[in-house]
Amino acid sequence: MRKRYTKQNIIYFLLEKASSLVDRILEKRRYLLGILILVLLFFFIAINFRRVFLTTLLIAAGSLSMLYQRYFEFSKYIGFELCMMSTVLVALAYGPHFGAFAGFATIFFALILSSNFKHSSFISILTLPLIGAIVPFFKDMPLVYIGLLMTALYDAIILPLYVMLGSRIYSSIIFFMTRFRRTSVIPTRLSEWARK
């Protein structure tokens, strides 16, 4: 009959690994302390500074939404991103100042992360904060209509300027059509799903 805890036993192996991991963590107490402080800080901010936490979360979502453009060559002609949605949601929830900040930060970081930052990017960087500042004036409208109106207004401002700076007209039209379609479909589908 074999012993219950031998070195070949999987339980013994797992206990040994867990014990060595705990020993390593305790040896480096400053790392453990740093991780613990970061976790506590995260919960403190999430609970006490909900406005800052949610704004940061939406800015991060909008910024990361254009990351795919770094890897697919023709993806910049497709208007899929969450920058406008993040800006609209922050502006509706917290007002024009937060909306303008969210618009600026979201598009700025999105363009940097997607490697699409160029001289003409300043058109978007200056226009999206403007959209974020005016969204609260339309707060009585349904969210889908606000999204469509702000997308149409944003594109009415930026697309002619991009064309004047050398963008092709047909790629700008494709961008507008896919972006407008996405703006109308995603909130509608989400609201239908939420009602179920």
C-alpha positions as a LaTeX table, in Angstrom:
\begin{tabular}{lrrr}
\hline
Residue & $x$ (\AA) & $y$ (\AA) & $z$ (\AA) \\
\hline
Met1 & 0.00 & 0.00 & 0.00 \\
Arg2 & 1.36 & 3.42 & $-1.00$ \\
Lys3 & 1.63 & 6.32 & 1.36 \\
Arg4 & $-1.06$ & 8.89 & 1.04 \\
Tyr5 & 1.29 & 11.87 & 0.49 \\
Thr6 & 4.21 & 11.01 & $-1.70$ \\
Lys7 & 6.09 & 13.26 & $-4.08$ \\
Gln8 & 4.23 & 11.63 & $-6.97$ \\
Asn9 & 0.89 & 12.53 & $-5.46$ \\
Ile10 & $-0.74$ & 15.52 & $-7.20$ \\
Ile11 & $-2.06$ & 16.96 & $-3.94$ \\
Tyr12 & 1.43 & 16.98 & $-2.46$ \\
Phe13 & 2.74 & 18.65 & $-5.60$ \\
Leu14 & 0.08 & 21.39 & $-5.53$ \\
Leu15 & 0.57 & 22.02 & $-1.81$ \\
Glu16 & 4.30 & 22.31 & $-2.32$ \\
Lys17 & 3.84 & 24.82 & $-5.17$ \\
Ala18 & 1.37 & 26.87 & $-3.16$ \\
Ser19 & 3.72 & 26.88 & $-0.19$ \\
Ser20 & 6.67 & 28.05 & $-2.30$ \\
Leu21 & 4.52 & 30.79 & $-3.87$ \\
Val22 & 3.48 & 32.06 & $-0.43$ \\
Asp23 & 7.13 & 31.97 & 0.69 \\
Arg24 & 8.19 & 34.03 & $-2.34$ \\
Ile25 & 5.43 & 36.57 & $-1.76$ \\
Leu26 & 6.31 & 36.91 & 1.91 \\
Glu27 & 9.99 & 37.35 & 1.02 \\
Lys28 & 9.07 & 40.30 & $-1.16$ \\
Arg29 & 6.72 & 42.03 & 1.25 \\
Arg30 & 7.03 & 45.38 & $-0.45$ \\
Tyr31 & 5.49 & 43.92 & $-3.64$ \\
Leu32 & 2.68 & 42.39 & $-1.62$ \\
Leu33 & 2.14 & 45.67 & 0.17 \\
Gly34 & 2.14 & 47.58 & $-3.13$ \\
Ile35 & $-0.42$ & 45.22 & $-4.68$ \\
Leu36 & $-2.58$ & 45.42 & $-1.58$ \\
Ile37 & $-2.45$ & 49.24 & $-1.62$ \\
Leu38 & $-3.38$ & 49.33 & $-5.33$ \\
Val39 & $-6.35$ & 47.00 & $-4.79$ \\
Leu40 & $-7.56$ & 49.07 & $-1.84$ \\
Leu41 & $-7.09$ & 52.29 & $-3.81$ \\
Phe42 & $-9.06$ & 50.84 & $-6.71$ \\
Phe43 & $-11.99$ & 49.97 & $-4.43$ \\
Phe44 & $-11.78$ & 53.33 & $-2.67$ \\
Ile45 & $-11.95$ & 55.22 & $-5.98$ \\
Ala46 & $-14.70$ & 52.97 & $-7.32$ \\
Ile47 & $-16.85$ & 53.49 & $-4.23$ \\
Asn48 & $-16.15$ & 57.10 & $-3.26$ \\
Phe49 & $-15.34$ & 58.66 & $-6.60$ \\
Arg50 & $-17.88$ & 56.92 & $-8.78$ \\
Arg51 & $-17.95$ & 59.83 & $-11.24$ \\
Val52 & $-14.19$ & 59.69 & $-11.82$ \\
Phe53 & $-14.20$ & 55.90 & $-11.93$ \\
Leu54 & $-17.02$ & 55.61 & $-14.48$ \\
Thr55 & $-15.63$ & 58.43 & $-16.61$ \\
Thr56 & $-12.23$ & 56.74 & $-16.65$ \\
Leu57 & $-13.84$ & 53.39 & $-17.49$ \\
Leu58 & $-15.77$ & 54.86 & $-20.44$ \\
Ile59 & $-12.71$ & 56.77 & $-21.67$ \\
Ala60 & $-10.72$ & 53.52 & $-21.57$ \\
Ala61 & $-13.45$ & 51.65 & $-23.48$ \\
Gly62 & $-13.59$ & 54.35 & $-26.15$ \\
Ser63 & $-9.81$ & 54.56 & $-26.41$ \\
Leu64 & $-9.35$ & 50.80 & $-26.78$ \\
Ser65 & $-12.17$ & 50.51 & $-29.32$ \\
Met66 & $-9.95$ & 51.74 & $-32.16$ \\
Leu67 & $-7.02$ & 49.48 & $-31.33$ \\
Tyr68 & $-8.01$ & 47.02 & $-34.09$ \\
Gln69 & $-7.07$ & 49.66 & $-36.68$ \\
Arg70 & $-3.42$ & 49.12 & $-35.85$ \\
Tyr71 & $-3.59$ & 45.57 & $-37.24$ \\
Phe72 & $-5.99$ & 45.83 & $-40.19$ \\
Glu73 & $-4.97$ & 48.12 & $-43.02$ \\
Phe74 & $-8.39$ & 49.06 & $-44.39$ \\
Ser75 & $-10.17$ & 49.22 & $-41.04$ \\
Lys76 & $-9.79$ & 53.00 & $-40.74$ \\
Tyr77 & $-12.44$ & 53.35 & $-43.44$ \\
Ile78 & $-14.95$ & 51.54 & $-41.24$ \\
Gly79 & $-16.54$ & 53.76 & $-38.65$ \\
Phe80 & $-16.57$ & 51.33 & $-35.75$ \\
Glu81 & $-15.46$ & 52.91 & $-32.50$ \\
Leu82 & $-16.92$ & 53.69 & $-29.10$ \\
Cys83 & $-15.49$ & 57.20 & $-28.68$ \\
Met84 & $-18.76$ & 58.93 & $-29.51$ \\
Met85 & $-20.80$ & 56.60 & $-27.31$ \\
Ser86 & $-18.44$ & 57.11 & $-24.37$ \\
Thr87 & $-18.51$ & 60.88 & $-24.81$ \\
Val88 & $-22.30$ & 60.99 & $-25.02$ \\
Leu89 & $-22.78$ & 58.79 & $-21.96$ \\
Val90 & $-20.33$ & 60.78 & $-19.83$ \\
Ala91 & $-21.85$ & 64.10 & $-20.94$ \\
Leu92 & $-25.39$ & 62.92 & $-20.18$ \\
Ala93 & $-24.42$ & 61.56 & $-16.78$ \\
Tyr94 & $-22.08$ & 64.28 & $-15.53$ \\
Gly95 & $-22.54$ & 67.41 & $-17.64$ \\
Pro96 & $-20.75$ & 69.40 & $-20.33$ \\
His97 & $-17.37$ & 69.77 & $-18.60$ \\
Phe98 & $-16.96$ & 66.05 & $-18.07$ \\
Gly99 & $-18.37$ & 65.43 & $-21.57$ \\
Ala100 & $-15.81$ & 67.75 & $-23.18$ \\
Phe101 & $-12.99$ & 66.16 & $-21.18$ \\
Ala102 & $-14.16$ & 62.65 & $-22.07$ \\
Gly103 & $-14.41$ & 63.59 & $-25.76$ \\
Phe104 & $-10.89$ & 64.97 & $-25.80$ \\
Ala105 & $-9.29$ & 62.14 & $-23.81$ \\
Thr106 & $-11.13$ & 59.36 & $-25.63$ \\
Ile107 & $-10.29$ & 60.42 & $-29.16$ \\
Phe108 & $-6.75$ & 61.48 & $-28.28$ \\
Phe109 & $-5.82$ & 58.14 & $-26.70$ \\
Ala110 & $-7.75$ & 56.18 & $-29.35$ \\
Leu111 & $-5.76$ & 57.82 & $-32.15$ \\
Ile112 & $-2.47$ & 57.20 & $-30.36$ \\
Leu113 & $-3.27$ & 53.54 & $-29.58$ \\
Ser114 & $-4.42$ & 52.87 & $-33.13$ \\
Ser115 & $-1.31$ & 54.52 & $-34.61$ \\
Asn116 & $-3.53$ & 56.88 & $-36.63$ \\
Phe117 & $-2.32$ & 60.12 & $-35.09$ \\
Lys118 & $-1.41$ & 62.60 & $-37.85$ \\
His119 & $-1.72$ & 66.31 & $-38.51$ \\
Ser120 & $-5.34$ & 66.04 & $-39.61$ \\
Ser121 & $-6.27$ & 64.25 & $-36.36$ \\
Phe122 & $-6.59$ & 67.61 & $-34.66$ \\
Ile123 & $-9.93$ & 68.02 & $-36.44$ \\
Ser124 & $-11.35$ & 65.10 & $-34.45$ \\
Ile125 & $-9.49$ & 66.05 & $-31.28$ \\
Leu126 & $-11.08$ & 69.51 & $-31.32$ \\
Thr127 & $-14.54$ & 68.46 & $-32.51$ \\
Leu128 & $-15.38$ & 65.59 & $-30.15$ \\
Pro129 & $-14.98$ & 67.75 & $-27.01$ \\
Leu130 & $-17.36$ & 70.24 & $-28.62$ \\
Ile131 & $-19.88$ & 67.44 & $-29.08$ \\
Gly132 & $-19.37$ & 66.38 & $-25.46$ \\
Ala133 & $-20.09$ & 69.93 & $-24.31$ \\
Ile134 & $-23.39$ & 70.27 & $-26.21$ \\
Val135 & $-24.86$ & 66.80 & $-25.49$ \\
Pro136 & $-26.52$ & 67.85 & $-22.18$ \\
Phe137 & $-28.73$ & 70.33 & $-24.08$ \\
Phe138 & $-30.46$ & 67.32 & $-25.66$ \\
Lys139 & $-30.87$ & 65.24 & $-22.48$ \\
Asp140 & $-34.67$ & 65.07 & $-22.84$ \\
Met141 & $-34.36$ & 63.11 & $-26.10$ \\
Pro142 & $-34.10$ & 59.30 & $-26.15$ \\
Leu143 & $-30.51$ & 58.04 & $-26.05$ \\
Val144 & $-30.65$ & 56.53 & $-29.55$ \\
Tyr145 & $-31.70$ & 59.86 & $-31.06$ \\
Ile146 & $-29.03$ & 61.74 & $-29.16$ \\
Gly147 & $-26.42$ & 59.30 & $-30.47$ \\
Leu148 & $-27.66$ & 59.65 & $-34.05$ \\
Leu149 & $-27.88$ & 63.44 & $-33.84$ \\
Met150 & $-24.41$ & 63.81 & $-32.32$ \\
Thr151 & $-22.90$ & 61.39 & $-34.86$ \\
Ala152 & $-24.51$ & 63.29 & $-37.75$ \\
Leu153 & $-23.36$ & 66.63 & $-36.31$ \\
Tyr154 & $-19.82$ & 65.36 & $-35.65$ \\
Asp155 & $-19.52$ & 63.90 & $-39.14$ \\
Ala156 & $-21.01$ & 67.04 & $-40.72$ \\
Ile157 & $-18.17$ & 68.99 & $-39.12$ \\
Ile158 & $-15.22$ & 66.64 & $-39.62$ \\
Leu159 & $-15.83$ & 64.99 & $-42.99$ \\
Pro160 & $-15.71$ & 68.16 & $-45.15$ \\
Leu161 & $-12.57$ & 69.25 & $-43.30$ \\
Tyr162 & $-10.93$ & 65.85 & $-43.84$ \\
Val163 & $-11.84$ & 65.97 & $-47.54$ \\
Met164 & $-10.31$ & 69.47 & $-47.79$ \\
Leu165 & $-7.13$ & 68.08 & $-46.21$ \\
Gly166 & $-6.87$ & 65.29 & $-48.78$ \\
Ser167 & $-9.11$ & 62.41 & $-47.69$ \\
Arg168 & $-10.90$ & 60.64 & $-50.51$ \\
Ile169 & $-14.60$ & 61.39 & $-50.79$ \\
Tyr170 & $-15.71$ & 57.78 & $-51.25$ \\
Ser171 & $-13.79$ & 56.59 & $-48.17$ \\
Ser172 & $-15.35$ & 59.42 & $-46.15$ \\
Ile173 & $-18.83$ & 58.39 & $-47.34$ \\
Ile174 & $-18.18$ & 54.74 & $-46.42$ \\
Phe175 & $-16.90$ & 55.85 & $-43.03$ \\
Phe176 & $-20.02$ & 57.95 & $-42.42$ \\
Met177 & $-22.44$ & 55.21 & $-43.54$ \\
Thr178 & $-20.88$ & 52.46 & $-41.41$ \\
Arg179 & $-20.54$ & 54.75 & $-38.41$ \\
Phe180 & $-24.11$ & 56.03 & $-38.66$ \\
Arg181 & $-25.45$ & 52.51 & $-39.08$ \\
Arg182 & $-23.51$ & 51.27 & $-36.06$ \\
Thr183 & $-24.74$ & 54.22 & $-34.00$ \\
Ser184 & $-28.34$ & 53.34 & $-34.81$ \\
Val185 & $-28.04$ & 49.56 & $-34.37$ \\
Ile186 & $-26.01$ & 49.06 & $-31.16$ \\
Pro187 & $-28.10$ & 51.25 & $-28.78$ \\
Thr188 & $-31.35$ & 49.88 & $-30.28$ \\
Arg189 & $-30.22$ & 46.27 & $-29.80$ \\
Leu190 & $-29.01$ & 47.03 & $-26.28$ \\
Ser191 & $-32.30$ & 48.65 & $-25.31$ \\
Glu192 & $-34.27$ & 45.70 & $-26.76$ \\
Trp193 & $-32.07$ & 43.28 & $-24.85$ \\
Ala194 & $-32.46$ & 45.30 & $-21.62$ \\
Arg195 & $-36.26$ & 45.22 & $-21.89$ \\
Lys196 & $-36.35$ & 41.38 & $-22.03$ \\
\hline
\end{tabular}
